[in-house]
Amino acid sequence: MARMRRLGSVAIIKKLCPSQHRAAKLVTGALSTAVGDALNVHANLLPVDLLFCKVLS
């Protein structure tokens, strides 16, 4: 049962990452070729997987 939940959260994280990347590009005004991790740092955003861990703990 726990494995099913973990796999479900991985699928959700994979779907949310592109949305977070788009939002970070809008916030920072970056080009479309910018690296997502760098945009998260500049926009002061946690990556989606770390945000899930923070919210769930």
Rosetta constraint file for C-alpha pairs under 8 A:
AtomPair CA 1 CA 5 HARMONIC 6.73 0.50
AtomPair CA 2 CA 6 HARMONIC 6.34 0.50
AtomPair CA 3 CA 7 HARMONIC 6.18 0.50
AtomPair CA 4 CA 8 HARMONIC 6.13 0.50
AtomPair CA 5 CA 9 HARMONIC 6.20 0.50
AtomPair CA 6 CA 10 HARMONIC 6.28 0.50
AtomPair CA 7 CA 11 HARMONIC 6.42 0.50
AtomPair CA 8 CA 12 HARMONIC 6.37 0.50
AtomPair CA 9 CA 13 HARMONIC 6.06 0.50
AtomPair CA 10 CA 14 HARMONIC 6.18 0.50
AtomPair CA 11 CA 15 HARMONIC 6.35 0.50
AtomPair CA 12 CA 16 HARMONIC 6.18 0.50
AtomPair CA 13 CA 17 HARMONIC 6.11 0.50
AtomPair CA 13 CA 48 HARMONIC 6.22 0.50
AtomPair CA 13 CA 49 HARMONIC 6.32 0.50
AtomPair CA 14 CA 18 HARMONIC 7.65 0.50
AtomPair CA 15 CA 19 HARMONIC 7.54 0.50
AtomPair CA 16 CA 20 HARMONIC 6.25 0.50
AtomPair CA 16 CA 48 HARMONIC 7.06 0.50
AtomPair CA 17 CA 21 HARMONIC 6.16 0.50
AtomPair CA 17 CA 47 HARMONIC 7.90 0.50
AtomPair CA 17 CA 48 HARMONIC 6.41 0.50
AtomPair CA 18 CA 22 HARMONIC 6.22 0.50
AtomPair CA 19 CA 23 HARMONIC 6.18 0.50
AtomPair CA 20 CA 24 HARMONIC 6.05 0.50
AtomPair CA 20 CA 48 HARMONIC 7.66 0.50
AtomPair CA 21 CA 25 HARMONIC 6.22 0.50
AtomPair CA 21 CA 36 HARMONIC 5.68 0.50
AtomPair CA 21 CA 39 HARMONIC 7.47 0.50
AtomPair CA 21 CA 40 HARMONIC 7.70 0.50
AtomPair CA 22 CA 26 HARMONIC 6.32 0.50
AtomPair CA 23 CA 27 HARMONIC 6.17 0.50
AtomPair CA 24 CA 28 HARMONIC 6.05 0.50
AtomPair CA 24 CA 36 HARMONIC 7.84 0.50
AtomPair CA 24 CA 39 HARMONIC 5.76 0.50
AtomPair CA 24 CA 40 HARMONIC 6.25 0.50
AtomPair CA 24 CA 43 HARMONIC 6.04 0.50
AtomPair CA 24 CA 45 HARMONIC 7.93 0.50
AtomPair CA 25 CA 29 HARMONIC 5.50 0.50
AtomPair CA 25 CA 30 HARMONIC 5.06 0.50
AtomPair CA 25 CA 31 HARMONIC 7.04 0.50
AtomPair CA 25 CA 32 HARMONIC 7.22 0.50
AtomPair CA 25 CA 39 HARMONIC 6.77 0.50
AtomPair CA 26 CA 30 HARMONIC 7.08 0.50
AtomPair CA 27 CA 43 HARMONIC 6.58 0.50
AtomPair CA 28 CA 39 HARMONIC 7.19 0.50
AtomPair CA 28 CA 42 HARMONIC 7.10 0.50
AtomPair CA 28 CA 43 HARMONIC 6.26 0.50
AtomPair CA 30 CA 34 HARMONIC 6.48 0.50
AtomPair CA 30 CA 39 HARMONIC 7.81 0.50
AtomPair CA 34 CA 38 HARMONIC 7.56 0.50
AtomPair CA 34 CA 39 HARMONIC 7.15 0.50
AtomPair CA 35 CA 39 HARMONIC 6.43 0.50
AtomPair CA 36 CA 40 HARMONIC 6.24 0.50
AtomPair CA 37 CA 41 HARMONIC 6.48 0.50
AtomPair CA 37 CA 47 HARMONIC 7.75 0.50
AtomPair CA 38 CA 42 HARMONIC 6.32 0.50
AtomPair CA 39 CA 43 HARMONIC 5.95 0.50
AtomPair CA 40 CA 44 HARMONIC 5.81 0.50
AtomPair CA 40 CA 45 HARMONIC 4.82 0.50
AtomPair CA 40 CA 46 HARMONIC 6.53 0.50
AtomPair CA 40 CA 47 HARMONIC 6.87 0.50
AtomPair CA 41 CA 45 HARMONIC 6.22 0.50
AtomPair CA 41 CA 46 HARMONIC 7.76 0.50
AtomPair CA 46 CA 50 HARMONIC 6.25 0.50
AtomPair CA 46 CA 51 HARMONIC 5.73 0.50
AtomPair CA 47 CA 51 HARMONIC 6.11 0.50
AtomPair CA 48 CA 52 HARMONIC 6.19 0.50
AtomPair CA 49 CA 53 HARMONIC 6.42 0.50
AtomPair CA 50 CA 54 HARMONIC 6.16 0.50
AtomPair CA 51 CA 55 HARMONIC 6.14 0.50
AtomPair CA 52 CA 56 HARMONIC 5.96 0.50
AtomPair CA 53 CA 57 HARMONIC 6.01 0.50
